[in-house]
Amino acid sequence: MATRTFKLLHVVGTRPNFMKVAPIMAAARCWNEAPAPERAVSGVAFRQVLVHTGQHYDQTMSEVFFDELGLPQPDHYLGVGSGSHAEQTARVMLAIEPTLVAEAPDLLLVVGDVNSTLAAALVAHKLGIAIAHVEAGLRSQDRGMPEETNRLLTDQLSDMLFTTCRDADKNLLREGIPSRRIHFVGNPMIDSLEAHRSKIDASTIVMELGLIPGGYAVITLHRPSNVDEPEGLRRLARTLRRLADRIPLVFPLHARTRARLAEFGLIEGLERETSLRLIEPLGYLDFVALMQDARLVLTDSGGIQEETTVLGVPCLTLRHNTERPVTISDGTNRLVDPDDSAAIQGAVATVLSTPSTREQHRPEGWDGRASERIVVDIARWLADDCAESLGDKSMQEV
Ligand code: UD1
């Protein structure tokens, strides 16, 4: 049987995209390298194109991840940079349109919920390019969150929706997405974690920071709802200073958070705390290693809720909601009101008074093989789609 090569075009833009796209690109490369009879769908091969929108552009927020995760250098770099939501989304749309027209991929792959995700999907849809959305169906039910808008709209535009948990399937069905478009595959972010376990274990970051394994907490904060408003951020900074009396804290600062702390005059107060370390954002391997040896993690990130679950490290999510409830029902995560200092301190005290079990949790499909399943489903879908259009053509010819 003749082999047909399909072009997949992947879009990345921000830090949390890289660890989801890397294993999918690697799985598609493996597919090509496997002897044809061993492929789950015969007659299909892939050519891959990578587009980086440049939503994140610093060495610490972007470049380091390419080196560590084995992502190829992007074929196209759009350099859109920062701006308001409208500016950023519009700039990605304008810059990606000629790229999509020139590349004419058989399938656009977008991941997650950032502005680059929605912008790329919107342009592709209007050009009649099929779209696959990885990490579809997650819902916080909080329409005030910019990412929730991006999730809802991207899912409506997508032809293949890859989900990481069963509750995402239910959300999509409730929103009228036909079940044939929904593919439960598990979590590709965990594929990256599993693929890099030995390098994570070899990291010396905990020692370099002078920390005792199991004797410190990691903090990450960057959500606009937590860091953009002076009073809220001041309250959180005060809470962190109190927590630092109980356990040493390490706080890798996201660009947005560093800028806001400086703007609101809060950096110096935090820097004065001897057991609170403000550090630059870390690379992937060092950051996962830092979480792995932490007594607990306090965060408002999405992905970190998932990684701590698999690492078996208690996670306190400083938000009113989560789009990842499986990390609470089947994992180590707990929501804590970010505005309630006493609640945060109480939750930390509870973790510290509970013996650490390090019991790792594995929600269904978080087994390190989600990307392989994604690639098989894509191959099948493209082969069927191709057969269907050939069928249409032969009907016309008849
Ligand atoms: C974005 C995503 C969010 C994701 C987060 C991960 C959207 C709506 N939000 O939020 O879902 O969890 O990335 O990091 O897409 N900046 C730099 N250097 C960089 C990147 C950003 O200095 O490399 C600065 C920008 O100037 C901007 C701020 O950081 O002021 C925020 O960046 P932006 O991409 O707008 O949003 P994030 O808060 O990072």
Boltz pocket constraint, residues with backbone or C-beta under 6 A from the ligand:
constraints:
  - pocket:
      binder: B
      contacts: [[A, 14], [A, 15], [A, 16], [A, 55], [A, 56], [A, 57], [A, 58], [A, 61], [A, 62], [A, 81], [A, 82], [A, 83], [A, 113], [A, 114], [A, 115], [A, 116], [A, 146], [A, 147], [A, 222], [A, 224], [A, 254], [A, 255], [A, 256], [A, 259], [A, 302]]
      max_distance: 6.0
